[in-house]
C-alpha cells in the first residue's frame, strides 16, 4: 500500500508523535513525581536527560527536516 502523504507530512507527524508520547509523557511524569515526593535525586536527573533528548532530537530535528522539504524546493525555481 502506497501512502499518499507528502514526505514533509511524514516528518511532521513523526515529530508530533514523539513529542506527545515520549517527550511530554516523561515531562509530565517527572513534574508529578517531583511535586508529589518533593525530591530530586540522581535517578530523576537521568529522566530529565531522556526527556530533553526526546524533545530536542525527536521533535526539533524531525520538524526541521519536514519543513526543509517544504522550503528548500522554493529556492530552486
C-alpha positions, 0 to 999 in steps of 0.5 A: 500500500502506497501512502499518499502523504507528502514526505514533509507530512511524514516528518511532521507527524513523526515529530508530533508523535514523539513529542506527545508520547515520549517527550511530554509523557516523561515531562509530565511524569517527572513534574508529578513525581517531583511535586508529589515526593518533593525530591530530586535525586540522581535517578530523576536527573537521568529522566530529565536527560531522556526527556530533553533528548526526546524533545530536542532530537525527536521533535526539533530535528524531525520538524526541521527536516519536514519543513526543509522539504517544504522550503528548500524546493522554493529556492530552486525555481 
